Amino acid sequence: MISPSPAADVPTRVRWHIVAMLMGLCLISHVNRASMSVAGTDRIMGQFSIEPVKMGAVYSTFLLIYSICMIPGGLFIDRFGPRRALMVAGCGSARFGALTGLTGWVFSSAASLLLALTLVRGTMGMLSAPLHPAAARAIGNWFPFAQRSWANGIVTAAAIIGVAVSYPGFGALIKVVDWQGAFLVCAAITAVLTIWWTLYAKDWPAQHRGVNEAEKELIGTSELHEASASGSRTAGWSALLRNRSLLLVTLSYAAVGYFQYLFVYWMQFYFDKVLHLGETRSKYYAGFLQVGLALGMPLGGWLSGRLAHTLGVRRGRAFVSGGGMVASAALLGLGVMAREPVWIVAWFALAHAAIGASEGPFWATAVDIGGSKGGTAAAICNTGGNLGGMIAPVMTPWVSGQLGWPWGIGLGGVICFLGALCWCWIEPAPRTAKLNSKPSAVS
């Protein structure tokens, strides 16, 4: 009798290939999003004599349609699977990214170009809606319970890196092939990554020929696969809207969205116009804060997985997400009170890193609560984050006009602290959920 090969007991690493592809798709998709503002600032507004307010309407159209279509996108994920949902999102980002560039060659007047860009970017927002919920659902399918926060953290960090590299990278590309050609180059890269995902990825480990039994046992999602196959057609997704834990996760993530969009839209202005640190320095400082956010995301996800084995899943995730939000509020307050630029930037960067650390547990918890409707649950959570984010750009200058900019910026810390309190009552998953015997192993 032939004894089994020792290699059969070693888990394969297909799940890490999956997360690498998710990182690539999220990174390039966010490059395609942020590149619109780079092209607008560097070329389009000057070339076509377009006012900033009108150009801003094009930017806002993407976010508005993206938010409206988030929950329908979640339903699509749960009906057709994350593989197909990400295929649609990737194809949409590639096709309408290319069409963004083509409009510059087709239309010669500002009015016609603005109308075309509004339609193109709005459609791109609609097709991009499933991106992050589908990535979170794929991680829920492919990773063991204790590793999901960490995997979500590194995928979300890749998206932030995509935003950060867009400004210098896409700007440099514009200088070489102009803005129309730059959009076509990014669209081609997006198409290649999407084809790679479509040919290689599967919705479940059991469907992939490269996964051995040891990795299937490590992941332990076979029972969820069976429940999804039978329950996804019968369970009502509207029940998620009555789930207390999911509503609290969504409310708390709205506070995170408010905090993050406050940094995105107003930190450069605050550094330049309020603190008078200079235009060039202000841009670098604002970009440095995004680096802090990206670094905090995988760190928080890893820490959540480690603490799940010592404190339990509920306490571990609450400590990282809730604790990270409390720390962000305190660090933001220190930054507002500081007087030296180096300390202001340092405190703000640490605040951004702390809020980034909270990201992974949010996505993992939403998918775990949703079960067979994990895509929809993640979409509901992300809708809350987008709504909170849409309030920050308006609320911040209004409060600042009434009470001063320190109060306008500091309000983000108050909202973040209140959002952290939600974690006192959030139950991330059924109490019977099993953890790996090894904390957050990366085998």
Residue pairs with C-beta under 8 A, 6 or more apart in sequence:
8 212
8 213
8 214
9 214
10 212
10 214
10 443
11 212
11 214
11 215
11 217
11 218
11 443
12 210
12 211
12 212
12 214
12 215
13 215
13 443
14 142
14 205
14 208
14 210
14 211
14 215
15 142
15 143
15 205
15 211
15 215
15 219
16 442
17 200
18 138
18 142
18 201
19 139
19 142
19 143
19 151
19 154
19 155
21 193
21 196
21 197
21 200
21 201
22 86
22 135
22 138
22 139
22 155
22 158
23 154
23 155
23 158
24 158
24 193
24 196
25 86
25 89
25 90
25 131
25 135
25 193
25 194
25 197
26 131
26 132
26 135
26 155
26 156
26 158
26 159
26 162
27 158
27 159
27 161
27 162
28 93
28 162
28 186
28 189
28 190
28 193
29 89
29 90
29 93
29 128
29 131
29 159
29 162
29 190
30 159
30 160
30 162
30 163
30 166
31 162
31 163
31 165
31 166
31 169
31 170
31 186
32 93
32 97
32 124
32 186
32 187
32 190
33 62
33 128
33 163
34 162
34 163
34 166
34 167
34 170
35 97
35 166
35 170
35 182
35 183
35 186
36 58
36 59
36 62
36 100
36 121
37 59
38 166
38 167
38 170
38 171
38 174
39 100
39 170
39 174
39 179
39 182
39 183
40 50
40 55
40 58
40 59
42 171
42 174
42 179
43 174
43 178
43 179
44 50
44 55
44 104
44 113
44 179
45 51
45 52
45 55
48 109
48 110
48 113
49 110
50 110
50 113
50 114
54 114
55 114
57 114
57 118
58 114
58 117
58 118
58 121
59 121
61 118
61 121
61 122
61 125
62 121
62 122
62 124
62 125
62 128
63 125
63 386
63 390
64 122
64 125
65 122
65 123
65 125
65 126
65 129
66 125
66 126
66 128
66 129
66 386
67 383
67 386
67 387
67 390
68 126
69 125
69 126
69 129
70 129
70 133
70 379
70 380
70 382
70 383
70 386
71 376
71 379
71 380
71 383
72 129
73 85
73 129
73 130
73 133
73 134
73 375
73 379
74 130
74 133
74 237
74 373
74 375
74 376
74 377
74 378
74 379
74 380
75 237
75 375
75 376
75 379
76 85
76 88
76 130
76 375
77 85
77 130
77 133
77 134
77 137
77 374
77 375
77 376
77 378
77 379
78 137
78 232
78 237
78 370
78 372
78 373
78 374
78 375
78 376
79 232
81 203
82 134
82 135
82 137
82 138
82 141
82 203
82 375
83 138
83 197
83 198
83 201
83 202
83 203
85 130
85 133
85 134
85 137
85 375
86 130
86 131
86 134
86 135
86 138
86 194
86 197
86 201
87 194
87 197
87 198
88 127
88 130
89 127
89 128
89 129
89 130
89 131
89 134
90 190
90 191
90 193
90 194
90 197
90 198
91 127
91 191
91 194
92 123
92 124
92 126
92 127
92 128
93 124
93 127
93 128
93 187
93 190
93 194
94 187
94 188
94 190
94 191
94 194
95 187
96 120
96 121
96 123
96 124
96 127
97 124
97 183
97 186
97 187
97 190
98 183
98 184
98 187
98 188
99 120
100 117
100 120
100 121
100 124
100 183
101 179
101 180
101 181
101 182
101 183
101 184
101 187
102 180
102 184
103 113
103 116
103 117
103 120
104 113
104 178
104 179
104 180
105 180
106 116
107 113
107 116
129 379
130 375
130 379
132 156
132 159
132 363
132 378
132 382
133 375
133 376
133 378
133 379
133 382
134 375
135 152
135 155
136 152
136 363
136 364
136 366
136 367
136 374
136 375
136 378
137 367
137 374
137 375
137 378
138 201
138 203
139 148
139 151
139 152
139 155
139 363
139 364
139 367
140 148
140 221
140 224
140 364
140 367
140 368
140 374
141 203
141 204
141 205
141 221
141 224
141 225
142 204
142 205
142 219
142 221
143 151
143 219
144 218
144 219
144 220
144 435
144 436
145 220
145 308
145 313
145 368
145 429
145 433
145 434
145 435
145 436
146 305
146 308
146 309
146 313
146 435
146 436
146 439
146 440
147 305
147 436
147 440
147 441
147 442
148 305
148 360
148 363
148 364
148 367
148 368
149 300
149 301
149 302
149 304
149 305
149 308
149 317
149 320
149 360
149 361
149 363
149 364
150 298
150 301
150 302
150 304
150 305
150 360
150 440
151 301
151 360
152 301
152 359
152 360
152 361
152 362
152 363
152 364
153 297
153 298
153 299
153 300
153 301
153 302
153 304
153 357
153 359
153 360
154 297
154 298
154 301
156 297
156 359
156 360
156 363
157 293
157 294
157 295
157 297
157 298
157 356
160 290
160 293
160 294
160 297
160 356
161 294
163 290
164 287
164 290
164 291
164 294
167 287
170 182
170 186
173 181
173 182
173 185
173 186
174 182
176 182
177 184
177 185
202 208
204 221
204 225
205 211
205 215
205 216
205 219
205 221
206 216
206 222
206 225
216 222
218 436
218 441
218 443
220 434
224 371
224 372
227 371
227 372
228 371
228 372
231 371
231 372
232 372
232 373
235 372
235 373
237 373
237 376
240 246
240 369
240 370
240 373
240 376
240 377
240 380
241 247
241 380
243 369
244 425
245 365
245 369
245 425
245 426
245 427
245 428
246 366
246 369
246 370
246 377
246 380
246 381
248 422
248 423
248 425
248 426
249 362
249 365
249 366
249 369
249 381
249 384
249 422
249 426
250 366
250 380
250 381
250 383
250 384
251 384
251 419
251 422
252 321
252 322
252 325
252 362
252 419
252 420
252 422
252 423
252 426
253 362
253 381
253 382
253 384
253 385
253 388
253 419
254 384
254 385
254 387
254 388
254 419
255 325
255 388
255 415
255 416
255 418
255 419
255 420
256 325
256 355
256 358
256 359
256 362
256 385
256 388
256 416
256 419
257 384
257 385
257 386
257 387
257 388
257 389
257 392
258 388
258 389
258 391
258 392
258 395
258 412
258 415
258 416
259 325
259 328
259 332
259 355
259 392
259 412
259 413
259 415
259 416
260 293
260 352
260 355
260 389
261 388
261 389
261 390
261 392
261 393
262 392
262 396
262 409
262 412
263 286
263 289
263 290
263 293
263 348
263 352
265 392
265 393
265 396
266 392
266 393
266 396
266 397
266 408
266 409
267 285
267 286
267 289
267 348
268 282
268 283
268 285
268 286
270 405
270 409
271 277
271 281
271 282
271 285
271 286
272 278
272 279
272 282
274 405
275 341
275 344
277 285
277 341
281 341
285 341
285 345
288 345
288 349
289 345
289 348
289 349
289 352
290 352
291 349
292 348
292 349
292 350
292 352
292 353
292 356
293 352
293 353
293 355
293 356
294 356
295 353
295 356
296 324
296 352
296 353
296 354
296 355
296 356
296 357
296 359
297 356
297 357
297 359
297 360
298 360
299 353
299 356
299 357
300 320
300 321
300 324
300 356
300 357
300 358
300 359
300 360
300 361
301 357
301 359
301 360
301 361
301 364
302 440
303 320
303 357
304 316
304 317
304 319
304 320
304 321
304 360
304 361
304 364
305 316
305 439
305 440
306 316
306 439
306 440
307 315
307 316
307 317
307 319
307 320
308 316
308 317
308 435
308 439
309 316
309 435
309 439
309 440
310 316
311 319
313 428
313 429
313 433
313 435
314 426
314 427
314 428
317 361
317 364
317 365
317 423
317 426
317 428
318 423
318 424
318 426
320 357
320 358
320 360
320 361
321 357
321 358
321 361
321 362
321 365
321 420
321 423
322 358
322 420
322 421
322 422
322 423
322 424
323 420
324 354
324 355
324 356
324 357
324 358
325 354
325 355
325 358
325 416
325 417
325 419
325 420
325 423
326 416
326 417
326 420
327 351
327 354
328 351
328 352
328 354
328 355
328 358
328 413
328 416
329 351
329 413
329 414
329 416
329 417
329 420
330 413
331 347
331 348
331 350
331 351
331 354
332 347
332 348
332 351
332 409
332 410
332 412
332 413
332 416
333 410
333 413
334 343
334 347
335 343
335 344
335 345
335 346
335 347
335 348
335 351
336 406
336 409
336 410
336 413
337 406
338 344
338 347
351 413
355 416
361 428
362 381
363 378
363 381
364 428
365 426
365 428
365 429
366 374
366 377
366 378
366 380
366 381
367 374
367 375
367 377
367 378
368 374
368 428
368 429
368 433
369 377
369 427
369 428
369 429
370 376
370 377
370 378
388 415
392 412
395 408
395 411
396 408
396 409
396 411
396 412
397 408
398 408
399 407
399 408
399 411
400 407
400 408
400 409
401 408
